[in-house]
């Protein structure tokens, strides 16, 4: 078996071998979830949009399963100060966007943004491609298991403000859930965790993963928070 950690020119593959039992619901969800079950924003049929990928990395910490997130630098022109999955646009050397390109990009960007050692990551699934209208990105969410955890942190403060992990138990806690309201009137799921408001694309994907993995707990959908919420 070729591990998905080989990012120096060798093949990058998906593998479900040896995953912890608690990840099985996520594996099943990834195999069955349909694009419109994830988001109403799907890639344009004309093929436009900039190909990109994000790494949805599950690890196991002191409080059980957790997700790796980062907060983008406040000086960035796009998504400034917003918590997100590590990720970014595909580079030509990443390869075919329809093949292993998104896998390579997800690992490469995670390494560049958080210092993550890709050799400790096992990629096990890919979610349907989604679209972010405000930036024009076509995003492939790539699922990974942090088989051998490595130290992570801010690599370039011009791009990343901080790197942190969030226990899945906190994400499923109804007390940490709310509906984020955009000044223009748009609203969507949000998570109030680790002194951060996780909203937008990232929160939407987490929300759907929790739902289809069967981890979601009933929460108060009438609880609203503004985008400038602070702990």
Z-matrix of the N, CA and C atoms (Angstrom, degrees):
N
C 1 1.455
C 2 1.521 1 109.44
N 3 1.315 2 116.80 1 137.87
C 4 1.464 3 121.65 2 176.05
C 5 1.517 4 109.06 3 -97.54
N 6 1.321 5 115.04 4 122.14
C 7 1.451 6 119.97 5 178.41
C 8 1.525 7 109.88 6 -71.10
N 9 1.291 8 116.14 7 149.62
C 10 1.451 9 120.66 8 178.41
C 11 1.519 10 111.78 9 -73.58
N 12 1.329 11 117.43 10 2.71
C 13 1.451 12 120.71 11 -178.78
C 14 1.522 13 112.78 12 -83.08
N 15 1.331 14 118.63 13 -9.58
C 16 1.454 15 120.90 14 -177.60
C 17 1.518 16 109.70 15 -80.02
N 18 1.331 17 115.77 16 91.20
C 19 1.457 18 119.99 17 -175.23
C 20 1.517 19 112.47 18 -106.92
N 21 1.321 20 118.33 19 11.06
C 22 1.452 21 120.65 20 -176.44
C 23 1.527 22 112.10 21 -100.79
N 24 1.315 23 117.35 22 33.27
C 25 1.450 24 120.22 23 176.26
C 26 1.511 25 113.98 24 117.00
N 27 1.333 26 117.29 25 -21.63
C 28 1.448 27 120.20 26 178.67
C 29 1.518 28 110.63 27 -79.82
N 30 1.334 29 116.88 28 174.27
C 31 1.463 30 120.45 29 -179.51
C 32 1.525 31 111.80 30 -65.29
N 33 1.306 32 115.40 31 146.72
C 34 1.457 33 121.56 32 176.05
C 35 1.517 34 106.66 33 -117.81
N 36 1.314 35 117.08 34 119.11
C 37 1.451 36 121.03 35 -172.51
C 38 1.515 37 112.08 36 -125.20
N 39 1.325 38 114.69 37 168.97
C 40 1.456 39 121.94 38 173.91
C 41 1.520 40 109.04 39 -99.04
N 42 1.316 41 116.62 40 143.48
C 43 1.452 42 120.87 41 177.32
C 44 1.519 43 110.12 42 -147.24
N 45 1.325 44 116.84 43 136.23
C 46 1.461 45 122.38 44 176.14
C 47 1.532 46 111.02 45 -102.55
N 48 1.314 47 116.99 46 5.33
C 49 1.462 48 121.60 47 -175.65
C 50 1.528 49 111.26 48 -70.34
N 51 1.336 50 115.45 49 128.39
C 52 1.453 51 120.48 50 172.25
C 53 1.512 52 116.01 51 76.42
N 54 1.331 53 118.42 52 14.28
C 55 1.465 54 120.14 53 178.43
C 56 1.525 55 110.37 54 -70.50
N 57 1.334 56 118.10 55 149.28
C 58 1.470 57 119.73 56 176.40
C 59 1.526 58 110.74 57 -64.43
N 60 1.307 59 115.29 58 151.13
C 61 1.463 60 120.08 59 -176.78
C 62 1.522 61 112.68 60 -58.62
N 63 1.342 62 117.38 61 -33.33
C 64 1.462 63 118.68 62 -175.34
C 65 1.528 64 112.49 63 -69.06
N 66 1.329 65 117.21 64 -14.21
C 67 1.463 66 120.63 65 177.80
C 68 1.528 67 112.97 66 -84.89
N 69 1.324 68 116.98 67 -9.42
C 70 1.463 69 119.82 68 -176.68
C 71 1.538 70 112.80 69 -56.05
N 72 1.333 71 119.66 70 -42.31
C 73 1.475 72 118.57 71 177.96
C 74 1.527 73 112.90 72 -60.67
N 75 1.330 74 117.24 73 -33.35
C 76 1.463 75 120.49 74 177.92
C 77 1.519 76 110.31 75 -70.88
N 78 1.317 77 116.75 76 -40.02
C 79 1.466 78 121.11 77 177.36
C 80 1.527 79 110.16 78 -59.97
N 81 1.328 80 116.08 79 -46.42
C 82 1.466 81 120.01 80 -179.63
C 83 1.523 82 110.79 81 -63.93
N 84 1.328 83 116.39 82 -41.22
C 85 1.463 84 119.73 83 179.72
C 86 1.524 85 110.67 84 -62.09
N 87 1.325 86 116.80 85 -42.24
C 88 1.466 87 120.74 86 -179.07
C 89 1.518 88 111.61 87 -63.80
N 90 1.317 89 116.46 88 -30.86
C 91 1.462 90 120.80 89 -177.71
C 92 1.525 91 112.74 90 -79.27
N 93 1.322 92 117.18 91 -21.31
C 94 1.461 93 119.42 92 -171.98
C 95 1.525 94 114.47 93 -117.54
N 96 1.317 95 118.24 94 -19.79
C 97 1.462 96 120.65 95 -173.37
C 98 1.523 97 111.25 96 -66.47
N 99 1.311 98 116.51 97 138.51
C 100 1.454 99 122.76 98 -179.70
C 101 1.530 100 110.20 99 -100.00
N 102 1.338 101 117.50 100 152.98
C 103 1.470 102 119.99 101 -176.37
C 104 1.517 103 114.65 102 -50.41
N 105 1.342 104 117.51 103 -48.25
C 106 1.459 105 119.91 104 -177.31
C 107 1.523 106 112.87 105 -71.47
N 108 1.333 107 117.34 106 -12.37
C 109 1.460 108 120.43 107 173.81
C 110 1.529 109 110.82 108 -79.40
N 111 1.327 110 115.99 109 -17.09
C 112 1.461 111 121.64 110 178.50
C 113 1.517 112 111.80 111 -92.76
N 114 1.324 113 116.22 112 -44.53
C 115 1.459 114 120.49 113 -175.38
C 116 1.519 115 110.05 114 -162.43
N 117 1.335 116 115.40 115 153.42
C 118 1.461 117 119.47 116 173.99
C 119 1.522 118 110.90 117 -85.19
N 120 1.324 119 116.44 118 -7.96
C 121 1.459 120 120.67 119 179.13
C 122 1.528 121 109.20 120 -97.17
N 123 1.333 122 116.25 121 101.31
C 124 1.457 123 122.07 122 -178.42
C 125 1.531 124 109.66 123 -111.26
N 126 1.330 125 117.53 124 157.43
C 127 1.468 126 120.76 125 -178.05
C 128 1.522 127 111.77 126 -54.80
N 129 1.345 128 117.37 127 142.44
C 130 1.472 129 120.91 128 178.48
C 131 1.521 130 111.18 129 -58.74
N 132 1.329 131 115.84 130 140.72
C 133 1.464 132 120.19 131 -179.01
C 134 1.521 133 112.53 132 -66.62
N 135 1.336 134 117.09 133 -21.34
C 136 1.472 135 119.27 134 -179.71
C 137 1.521 136 113.14 135 -80.56
N 138 1.334 137 115.94 136 1.22
C 139 1.459 138 119.50 137 176.18
C 140 1.508 139 115.12 138 84.25
N 141 1.330 140 117.20 139 3.23
C 142 1.461 141 119.59 140 179.63
C 143 1.522 142 110.19 141 -74.71
N 144 1.318 143 115.60 142 168.03
C 145 1.456 144 120.92 143 -178.53
C 146 1.515 145 110.72 144 111.13
N 147 1.310 146 116.19 145 147.71
C 148 1.461 147 121.54 146 -178.70
C 149 1.515 148 109.72 147 -90.73
N 150 1.333 149 116.16 148 123.15
C 151 1.457 150 120.99 149 -177.15
C 152 1.527 151 110.90 150 -68.64
N 153 1.325 152 115.99 151 133.14
C 154 1.460 153 121.43 152 179.68
C 155 1.524 154 109.38 153 -148.82
N 156 1.325 155 115.97 154 174.10
C 157 1.463 156 121.11 155 -179.68
C 158 1.516 157 109.38 156 -149.74
N 159 1.322 158 115.98 157 151.31
C 160 1.463 159 121.66 158 173.34
C 161 1.525 160 108.22 159 -126.59
N 162 1.327 161 115.47 160 152.14
C 163 1.459 162 121.10 161 178.35
C 164 1.521 163 109.45 162 -103.73
N 165 1.324 164 116.18 163 116.85
C 166 1.463 165 122.18 164 174.75
C 167 1.519 166 105.68 165 -98.09
N 168 1.328 167 115.23 166 95.37
C 169 1.460 168 120.88 167 -170.24
C 170 1.526 169 111.61 168 -103.06
N 171 1.326 170 115.61 169 117.34
C 172 1.454 171 122.72 170 176.29
C 173 1.523 172 109.86 171 -94.60
N 174 1.323 173 115.49 172 129.60
C 175 1.452 174 120.69 173 173.59
C 176 1.511 175 110.08 174 -125.78
N 177 1.321 176 116.29 175 -173.85
C 178 1.462 177 120.62 176 177.86
C 179 1.522 178 107.72 177 -131.80
N 180 1.328 179 116.20 178 113.39
C 181 1.453 180 121.37 179 -178.03
C 182 1.515 181 112.00 180 -108.04
N 183 1.320 182 115.27 181 -164.28
C 184 1.461 183 120.62 182 -177.60
C 185 1.524 184 111.61 183 -63.05
N 186 1.342 185 116.05 184 -27.76
C 187 1.470 186 119.65 185 -178.94
C 188 1.532 187 111.90 186 -106.48
N 189 1.313 188 116.48 187 24.69
C 190 1.453 189 120.30 188 176.73
C 191 1.521 190 112.23 189 94.98
N 192 1.340 191 117.42 190 -157.27
C 193 1.465 192 121.77 191 -177.74
C 194 1.522 193 112.14 192 -55.61
N 195 1.322 194 116.17 193 142.64
C 196 1.455 195 120.87 194 -179.64
C 197 1.520 196 110.22 195 -147.39
N 198 1.332 197 115.48 196 164.36
C 199 1.463 198 122.74 197 178.45
C 200 1.525 199 109.60 198 -118.79
N 201 1.329 200 115.83 199 144.89
C 202 1.457 201 121.48 200 176.35
C 203 1.525 202 109.74 201 -90.85
N 204 1.332 203 116.12 202 125.57
C 205 1.454 204 121.59 203 177.28
C 206 1.523 205 109.71 204 -130.77
N 207 1.316 206 116.61 205 166.65
C 208 1.451 207 122.32 206 175.83
C 209 1.521 208 108.43 207 -141.06
N 210 1.319 209 115.49 208 161.41
C 211 1.458 210 120.76 209 176.11
C 212 1.518 211 108.39 210 -115.29
N 213 1.316 212 116.49 211 122.97
C 214 1.456 213 120.48 212 -177.07
C 215 1.528 214 111.04 213 -71.33
N 216 1.312 215 115.68 214 148.42
C 217 1.462 216 121.54 215 -177.98
C 218 1.524 217 110.73 216 -59.65
N 219 1.323 218 115.94 217 144.50
C 220 1.455 219 120.58 218 -178.52
C 221 1.513 220 113.90 219 -69.85
N 222 1.337 221 116.94 220 -12.73
C 223 1.461 222 121.04 221 -178.07
C 224 1.524 223 113.64 222 -89.80
N 225 1.328 224 117.29 223 -6.33
C 226 1.457 225 120.29 224 -177.80
C 227 1.530 226 110.65 225 -69.48
N 228 1.333 227 115.74 226 150.25
C 229 1.461 228 120.25 227 179.27
C 230 1.520 229 111.50 228 -76.72
N 231 1.324 230 116.59 229 -28.27
C 232 1.468 231 120.68 230 -177.44
C 233 1.524 232 109.88 231 -118.11
N 234 1.348 233 116.83 232 127.55
C 235 1.469 234 123.47 233 176.26
C 236 1.524 235 112.24 234 58.90
N 237 1.323 236 117.74 235 36.22
C 238 1.465 237 122.45 236 -179.07
C 239 1.521 238 111.36 237 -58.04
N 240 1.339 239 116.60 238 132.72
C 241 1.451 240 122.59 239 176.28
C 242 1.507 241 115.82 240 69.82
N 243 1.319 242 117.69 241 7.64
C 244 1.464 243 120.71 242 -174.07
C 245 1.526 244 110.95 243 -94.19
N 246 1.337 245 118.18 244 130.44
C 247 1.463 246 120.02 245 173.01
C 248 1.527 247 110.21 246 -63.98
N 249 1.319 248 115.83 247 144.92
C 250 1.459 249 119.58 248 -176.31
C 251 1.519 250 110.10 249 -160.01
N 252 1.325 251 114.76 250 170.78
C 253 1.453 252 120.39 251 167.29
C 254 1.528 253 107.80 252 -75.48
N 255 1.330 254 118.63 253 150.98
C 256 1.463 255 118.95 254 170.31
C 257 1.528 256 109.40 255 -61.01
N 258 1.324 257 116.20 256 143.51
C 259 1.463 258 118.28 257 178.92
C 260 1.499 259 112.32 258 161.68
N 261 1.327 260 115.15 259 176.27
C 262 1.453 261 120.77 260 179.95
C 263 1.515 262 111.19 261 173.78
N 264 1.316 263 115.36 262 -168.49
C 265 1.458 264 121.78 263 -175.18
C 266 1.526 265 111.65 264 -71.71
N 267 1.322 266 115.12 265 149.36
C 268 1.457 267 120.87 266 174.54
C 269 1.527 268 110.00 267 -70.17
N 270 1.309 269 116.56 268 138.44
C 271 1.455 270 123.00 269 171.22
C 272 1.527 271 108.77 270 -96.35
N 273 1.336 272 118.31 271 157.63
C 274 1.471 273 120.33 272 179.65
C 275 1.521 274 112.78 273 -54.27
N 276 1.344 275 117.22 274 -36.40
C 277 1.468 276 119.50 275 -177.60
C 278 1.521 277 113.03 276 -73.33
N 279 1.340 278 117.31 277 -10.21
C 280 1.465 279 119.59 278 177.74
C 281 1.520 280 111.77 279 -71.32
N 282 1.329 281 117.20 280 -22.91
C 283 1.456 282 119.95 281 177.82
C 284 1.516 283 113.58 282 99.28
N 285 1.321 284 115.27 283 -164.49
C 286 1.460 285 124.32 284 -172.96
C 287 1.533 286 111.46 285 -63.05
N 288 1.333 287 117.85 286 122.00
C 289 1.471 288 120.45 287 177.74
C 290 1.527 289 112.86 288 -61.60
N 291 1.341 290 116.67 289 -21.56
C 292 1.459 291 120.79 290 -179.84
C 293 1.522 292 112.00 291 -91.23
N 294 1.334 293 116.58 292 -1.58
C 295 1.465 294 119.96 293 -177.26
C 296 1.529 295 109.31 294 -124.12
N 297 1.335 296 116.46 295 -115.18
C 298 1.449 297 119.15 296 -175.98
C 299 1.532 298 113.51 297 -91.41
N 300 1.341 299 117.73 298 -0.07
C 301 1.451 300 120.73 299 -179.52
C 302 1.517 301 114.35 300 -52.09
N 303 1.348 302 118.83 301 -50.24
C 304 1.467 303 119.82 302 178.96
C 305 1.530 304 113.09 303 -62.33
N 306 1.330 305 117.94 304 -33.24
C 307 1.461 306 120.19 305 179.40
C 308 1.526 307 110.08 306 -64.93
N 309 1.333 308 115.56 307 -46.20
C 310 1.461 309 120.49 308 178.96
C 311 1.530 310 110.64 309 -63.47
N 312 1.334 311 116.22 310 -44.44
C 313 1.456 312 120.12 311 -177.46
C 314 1.525 313 111.09 312 -63.02
N 315 1.333 314 117.10 313 -42.13
C 316 1.466 315 120.47 314 -179.01
C 317 1.526 316 110.77 315 -61.12
N 318 1.321 317 116.83 316 -44.52
C 319 1.462 318 120.40 317 179.99
C 320 1.526 319 111.44 318 -70.06
N 321 1.317 320 116.48 319 -43.11
C 322 1.470 321 120.32 320 -178.96
C 323 1.525 322 111.23 321 -62.44
N 324 1.341 323 116.36 322 -47.19
C 325 1.449 324 119.97 323 -179.27
C 326 1.534 325 111.35 324 -65.13
N 327 1.324 326 117.14 325 -38.54
C 328 1.463 327 120.03 326 178.34
C 329 1.522 328 110.59 327 -63.07
N 330 1.321 329 116.74 328 -39.78
C 331 1.464 330 120.31 329 177.65
C 332 1.526 331 111.07 330 -65.84
N 333 1.337 332 116.33 331 -43.14
C 334 1.459 333 120.57 332 -178.60
C 335 1.525 334 112.41 333 -67.92
N 336 1.315 335 117.38 334 -33.98
C 337 1.462 336 121.04 335 -174.02
C 338 1.523 337 114.02 336 -91.15
N 339 1.345 338 117.05 337 -31.18
C 340 1.466 339 120.06 338 -173.63
C 341 1.522 340 113.86 339 -122.23
N 342 1.332 341 118.13 340 -7.83
C 343 1.445 342 120.32 341 -175.74
C 344 1.512 343 113.53 342 78.57
N 345 1.318 344 117.19 343 7.43
C 346 1.461 345 122.44 344 179.38
C 347 1.529 346 111.23 345 -54.89
N 348 1.323 347 117.15 346 137.06
C 349 1.459 348 121.47 347 174.15
C 350 1.526 349 108.43 348 -87.25
N 351 1.353 350 118.44 349 109.37
C 352 1.459 351 120.24 350 -176.25
C 353 1.521 352 114.01 351 -63.71
N 354 1.342 353 117.22 352 -19.64
C 355 1.463 354 118.93 353 -178.88
C 356 1.522 355 112.27 354 -66.68
N 357 1.337 356 117.16 355 -16.34
C 358 1.454 357 120.17 356 178.58
C 359 1.511 358 114.12 357 -96.76
N 360 1.348 359 116.80 358 7.73
C 361 1.462 360 121.41 359 -176.30
C 362 1.525 361 111.28 360 -109.48
N 363 1.307 362 116.63 361 132.33
C 364 1.460 363 122.95 362 173.84
C 365 1.527 364 108.36 363 -111.90
N 366 1.315 365 116.23 364 114.35
C 367 1.462 366 120.24 365 177.41
C 368 1.520 367 109.15 366 -81.03
N 369 1.339 368 116.22 367 134.28
C 370 1.464 369 118.15 368 -175.06
C 371 1.527 370 114.16 369 -129.75
N 372 1.321 371 118.08 370 -4.11
C 373 1.458 372 117.99 371 -179.40
C 374 1.518 373 112.33 372 -169.76
N 375 1.327 374 114.46 373 162.74
C 376 1.461 375 121.81 374 177.77
C 377 1.529 376 107.84 375 -135.24
N 378 1.317 377 116.86 376 132.47
C 379 1.452 378 121.18 377 176.60
C 380 1.528 379 109.81 378 -89.57
N 381 1.329 380 118.57 379 163.22
C 382 1.469 381 121.07 380 178.09
C 383 1.532 382 111.43 381 -57.51
N 384 1.327 383 115.36 382 146.69
C 385 1.464 384 120.45 383 178.05
C 386 1.534 385 110.03 384 -64.88
N 387 1.333 386 114.47 385 139.97
C 388 1.454 387 121.53 386 -179.91
C 389 1.526 388 109.49 387 -123.93
N 390 1.311 389 116.28 388 173.59
C 391 1.464 390 120.93 389 -174.76
C 392 1.521 391 109.79 390 -129.81
N 393 1.340 392 116.16 391 137.51
C 394 1.463 393 121.74 392 174.67
C 395 1.520 394 107.00 393 -111.46
N 396 1.332 395 118.35 394 98.24
C 397 1.472 396 121.47 395 -174.03
C 398 1.520 397 114.04 396 -56.57
N 399 1.339 398 118.01 397 -37.85
C 400 1.456 399 120.75 398 -174.20
C 401 1.525 400 112.32 399 -65.52
N 402 1.343 401 116.84 400 -28.61
C 403 1.462 402 120.16 401 -179.02
C 404 1.524 403 113.15 402 -112.60
N 405 1.326 404 116.83 403 -12.76
C 406 1.458 405 120.18 404 -179.75
C 407 1.519 406 114.16 405 76.76
N 408 1.326 407 117.56 406 16.84
C 409 1.465 408 120.99 407 -179.58
C 410 1.530 409 110.65 408 -86.93
N 411 1.330 410 115.52 409 135.99
C 412 1.460 411 122.64 410 167.30
C 413 1.522 412 106.04 411 -97.10
N 414 1.333 413 117.15 412 114.07
C 415 1.461 414 121.59 413 -168.92
C 416 1.527 415 111.72 414 -109.11
N 417 1.335 416 115.29 415 129.07
C 418 1.457 417 121.42 416 172.41
C 419 1.522 418 108.20 417 -102.31
N 420 1.348 419 119.41 418 112.22
C 421 1.460 420 121.19 419 176.03
C 422 1.541 421 109.63 420 -78.85
N 423 1.327 422 115.92 421 121.85
C 424 1.467 423 122.33 422 -177.88
C 425 1.526 424 108.44 423 -108.15
N 426 1.323 425 116.91 424 128.21
C 427 1.456 426 122.36 425 -177.05
C 428 1.521 427 111.02 426 -95.32
N 429 1.329 428 116.28 427 133.41
C 430 1.455 429 120.01 428 -179.59
C 431 1.519 430 112.86 429 -136.48
N 432 1.330 431 114.66 430 156.81
C 433 1.467 432 123.04 431 175.56
C 434 1.520 433 107.47 432 -114.64
N 435 1.324 434 115.62 433 124.23
C 436 1.466 435 121.70 434 -178.50
C 437 1.514 436 108.71 435 -80.00
N 438 1.320 437 115.18 436 76.19
C 439 1.465 438 121.56 437 -173.60
C 440 1.531 439 111.43 438 -61.97
N 441 1.315 440 117.17 439 -43.76
C 442 1.468 441 122.35 440 179.01
C 443 1.528 442 107.97 441 -124.90
N 444 1.321 443 117.89 442 93.16
C 445 1.462 444 120.74 443 -176.99
C 446 1.526 445 112.27 444 -58.39
N 447 1.304 446 115.25 445 145.60
C 448 1.460 447 122.56 446 178.23
C 449 1.518 448 108.37 447 -131.30
N 450 1.331 449 117.78 448 158.55
C 451 1.469 450 119.70 449 178.39
C 452 1.529 451 110.63 450 -61.56
N 453 1.321 452 116.61 451 140.75
C 454 1.463 453 121.16 452 177.31
C 455 1.530 454 108.60 453 -132.41
N 456 1.305 455 115.63 454 157.40
C 457 1.454 456 121.08 455 179.58
C 458 1.517 457 109.28 456 177.24
N 459 1.305 458 116.26 457 -177.09
C 460 1.456 459 121.73 458 -179.25
C 461 1.526 460 109.64 459 -68.90
N 462 1.328 461 116.47 460 124.95
C 463 1.461 462 121.89 461 176.48
C 464 1.522 463 110.22 462 -93.29
N 465 1.326 464 116.82 463 -48.98
C 466 1.461 465 122.48 464 179.65
C 467 1.522 466 108.86 465 -127.05
N 468 1.339 467 118.05 466 106.74
C 469 1.467 468 119.74 467 -178.22
C 470 1.522 469 113.75 468 -63.46
N 471 1.321 470 117.58 469 -13.55
C 472 1.457 471 120.11 470 175.65
C 473 1.522 472 111.59 471 -74.94
N 474 1.326 473 116.48 472 -17.15
C 475 1.456 474 121.32 473 179.87
C 476 1.524 475 112.74 474 -113.15
N 477 1.323 476 116.73 475 -33.95
C 478 1.459 477 121.14 476 -172.53
C 479 1.513 478 110.99 477 -128.62
N 480 1.333 479 116.65 478 130.15
C 481 1.464 480 120.96 479 178.18
C 482 1.521 481 111.52 480 -86.07
N 483 1.332 482 116.75 481 -39.61
C 484 1.461 483 120.36 482 177.52
C 485 1.513 484 109.99 483 -162.98
N 486 1.325 485 114.86 484 161.71
C 487 1.456 486 122.85 485 177.46
C 488 1.524 487 107.28 486 -126.29
N 489 1.333 488 117.21 487 134.86
C 490 1.458 489 119.12 488 -176.34
C 491 1.529 490 110.29 489 -153.01
N 492 1.317 491 115.02 490 162.37
C 493 1.462 492 121.28 491 174.76
C 494 1.529 493 108.72 492 -112.11
N 495 1.325 494 115.02 493 149.29
C 496 1.462 495 121.56 494 179.61
C 497 1.523 496 109.15 495 -125.35
N 498 1.328 497 118.60 496 121.28
C 499 1.465 498 119.95 497 175.55
C 500 1.528 499 110.99 498 -59.86
N 501 1.317 500 116.43 499 137.46
C 502 1.463 501 120.05 500 176.54
C 503 1.526 502 110.11 501 -59.39
N 504 1.338 503 117.20 502 -30.64
C 505 1.470 504 120.75 503 178.38
C 506 1.520 505 111.12 504 -60.79
N 507 1.345 506 117.19 505 -33.52
C 508 1.463 507 119.71 506 177.55
C 509 1.529 508 110.80 507 -73.87
N 510 1.328 509 116.35 508 -36.46
C 511 1.464 510 120.20 509 179.84
C 512 1.520 511 111.77 510 -67.59
N 513 1.313 512 117.18 511 -30.61
C 514 1.467 513 120.48 512 -179.70
C 515 1.522 514 112.64 513 -90.75
N 516 1.326 515 117.85 514 -9.53
C 517 1.459 516 121.87 515 179.84
C 518 1.527 517 109.18 516 -68.59
N 519 1.347 518 118.60 517 119.81
C 520 1.465 519 120.81 518 -178.83
C 521 1.526 520 113.38 519 -55.90
N 522 1.335 521 117.89 520 -27.74
C 523 1.458 522 121.31 521 -179.52
C 524 1.526 523 112.16 522 -67.94
N 525 1.335 524 116.32 523 -20.00
C 526 1.460 525 121.01 524 -178.03
C 527 1.521 526 113.00 525 -100.50
N 528 1.320 527 116.08 526 8.64
C 529 1.457 528 119.79 527 -176.84
C 530 1.516 529 111.30 528 -110.64
N 531 1.330 530 115.68 529 148.25
C 532 1.463 531 120.88 530 -179.72
C 533 1.521 532 108.67 531 -162.40
N 534 1.316 533 115.27 532 176.32
C 535 1.463 534 122.03 533 173.48
C 536 1.522 535 107.67 534 -108.94
N 537 1.329 536 115.81 535 120.42
C 538 1.459 537 121.07 536 179.36
C 539 1.521 538 109.21 537 -84.59
N 540 1.326 539 116.10 538 134.76
C 541 1.459 540 121.55 539 -177.85
C 542 1.527 541 109.54 540 -113.99
N 543 1.331 542 115.04 541 119.32
C 544 1.462 543 121.30 542 178.85
C 545 1.527 544 109.13 543 -77.99
N 546 1.341 545 118.00 544 148.09
C 547 1.473 546 119.80 545 178.27
C 548 1.523 547 113.77 546 -54.22
N 549 1.341 548 117.11 547 -27.06
C 550 1.458 549 120.24 548 -179.98
C 551 1.521 550 112.64 549 -83.49
N 552 1.323 551 116.10 550 0.38
C 553 1.458 552 119.67 551 176.72
C 554 1.510 553 115.16 552 103.83
N 555 1.337 554 117.63 553 -13.02
C 556 1.468 555 119.98 554 177.99
C 557 1.525 556 109.63 555 -68.07
N 558 1.303 557 115.92 556 151.10
C 559 1.463 558 119.84 557 178.04
C 560 1.519 559 109.92 558 -141.76
N 561 1.314 560 116.04 559 158.16
C 562 1.451 561 120.64 560 179.99
C 563 1.511 562 110.21 561 -170.19
N 564 1.334 563 117.63 562 172.80
C 565 1.464 564 121.36 563 -177.71
C 566 1.522 565 111.10 564 -64.37
N 567 1.325 566 115.10 565 150.34
C 568 1.457 567 120.93 566 179.05
C 569 1.524 568 109.11 567 -146.05
N 570 1.337 569 114.80 568 158.80
C 571 1.462 570 122.17 569 179.15
C 572 1.524 571 108.38 570 -130.02
N 573 1.336 572 116.33 571 129.91
C 574 1.459 573 121.79 572 179.06
C 575 1.517 574 107.16 573 -103.31
N 576 1.331 575 116.54 574 90.90
C 577 1.460 576 122.16 575 -172.75
C 578 1.530 577 110.18 576 -138.53
N 579 1.328 578 115.57 577 148.26
C 580 1.465 579 121.97 578 175.59
C 581 1.530 580 112.36 579 49.02
N 582 1.330 581 116.20 580 43.38
C 583 1.475 582 123.02 581 179.78
C 584 1.522 583 112.34 582 60.13
N 585 1.312 584 117.03 583 25.54
C 586 1.469 585 121.28 584 -178.45
C 587 1.519 586 110.25 585 -132.25
N 588 1.330 587 114.86 586 152.78
C 589 1.458 588 121.53 587 171.45
C 590 1.522 589 107.33 588 -104.26
N 591 1.322 590 115.87 589 108.49
C 592 1.463 591 121.23 590 178.08
C 593 1.520 592 107.38 591 -91.40
N 594 1.323 593 117.62 592 119.62
C 595 1.453 594 121.77 593 -176.31
C 596 1.532 595 109.94 594 -143.51
N 597 1.325 596 116.05 595 -172.76
C 598 1.455 597 120.52 596 175.83
C 599 1.517 598 113.54 597 67.33
N 600 1.332 599 115.86 598 -146.81
C 601 1.456 600 122.38 599 -176.16
C 602 1.531 601 111.31 600 -54.70
N 603 1.338 602 116.40 601 -47.05
C 604 1.465 603 120.61 602 -176.27
C 605 1.519 604 111.31 603 -61.39
N 606 1.321 605 116.61 604 -48.01
C 607 1.460 606 120.00 605 -179.99
C 608 1.524 607 111.43 606 -64.67
N 609 1.329 608 116.56 607 -36.76
C 610 1.459 609 120.13 608 179.31
C 611 1.516 610 112.23 609 -62.30
N 612 1.336 611 116.78 610 -42.27
C 613 1.463 612 120.47 611 179.26
C 614 1.524 613 110.54 612 -68.63
N 615 1.339 614 116.97 613 -43.74
C 616 1.464 615 119.63 614 178.08
C 617 1.524 616 110.65 615 -60.33
N 618 1.322 617 116.47 616 -43.97
C 619 1.468 618 121.75 617 179.35
C 620 1.520 619 111.29 618 -56.17
N 621 1.327 620 116.75 619 -46.50
C 622 1.458 621 120.94 620 -177.95
C 623 1.532 622 111.66 621 -70.70
N 624 1.327 623 116.85 622 -37.25
C 625 1.460 624 119.61 623 177.63
C 626 1.525 625 111.10 624 -63.78
N 627 1.333 626 116.43 625 -44.35
C 628 1.464 627 119.62 626 177.97
C 629 1.524 628 110.78 627 -60.80
N 630 1.341 629 115.80 628 -40.38
C 631 1.461 630 120.28 629 -178.84
C 632 1.524 631 111.44 630 -65.05
N 633 1.341 632 116.64 631 -52.99
C 634 1.463 633 119.45 632 -174.10
C 635 1.528 634 113.03 633 -77.20
N 636 1.323 635 117.46 634 -16.33
C 637 1.463 636 119.93 635 173.73
C 638 1.525 637 111.30 636 -84.75
N 639 1.345 638 116.64 637 -6.82
C 640 1.450 639 120.64 638 179.82
C 641 1.524 640 113.42 639 79.42
N 642 1.319 641 117.14 640 17.79
C 643 1.465 642 121.33 641 -179.21
C 644 1.529 643 112.83 642 -95.97
N 645 1.296 644 117.58 643 -12.11
C 646 1.465 645 121.23 644 -175.85
C 647 1.523 646 111.10 645 -65.40
N 648 1.340 647 115.56 646 138.82
C 649 1.455 648 122.50 647 174.18
C 650 1.526 649 108.45 648 -113.55
N 651 1.335 650 117.85 649 149.25
C 652 1.469 651 119.95 650 179.47
C 653 1.528 652 110.39 651 -56.14
N 654 1.343 653 115.28 652 135.54
C 655 1.466 654 119.37 653 179.44
C 656 1.524 655 109.47 654 -141.19
N 657 1.313 656 115.66 655 162.79
C 658 1.453 657 122.15 656 -174.99
C 659 1.530 658 110.51 657 -80.70
N 660 1.315 659 116.65 658 100.14
C 661 1.463 660 120.98 659 -177.55
C 662 1.526 661 112.17 660 -75.77
N 663 1.324 662 117.57 661 -8.01
C 664 1.462 663 119.67 662 176.54
C 665 1.533 664 111.70 663 -86.71
N 666 1.319 665 117.51 664 -9.85
C 667 1.470 666 121.39 665 178.45
C 668 1.528 667 108.81 666 -73.80
N 669 1.325 668 117.60 667 115.96
C 670 1.449 669 121.46 668 -175.21
C 671 1.530 670 110.97 669 -114.38
N 672 1.354 671 114.95 670 145.87
C 673 1.464 672 120.57 671 176.55
C 674 1.531 673 108.11 672 -134.99
N 675 1.328 674 117.76 673 145.24
C 676 1.459 675 120.78 674 176.29
C 677 1.534 676 110.01 675 -79.53
N 678 1.328 677 117.02 676 163.08
C 679 1.457 678 120.66 677 -178.42
C 680 1.520 679 112.97 678 -68.45
N 681 1.338 680 117.45 679 -16.74
C 682 1.459 681 119.62 680 178.79
C 683 1.530 682 111.59 681 -94.85
N 684 1.340 683 116.08 682 20.94
C 685 1.468 684 120.39 683 178.77
C 686 1.521 685 110.90 684 -59.64
N 687 1.337 686 115.86 685 141.14
C 688 1.458 687 121.58 686 175.63
C 689 1.523 688 108.09 687 -135.07
N 690 1.312 689 115.13 688 143.86
C 691 1.475 690 119.41 689 -180.00
C 692 1.524 691 110.48 690 -68.64
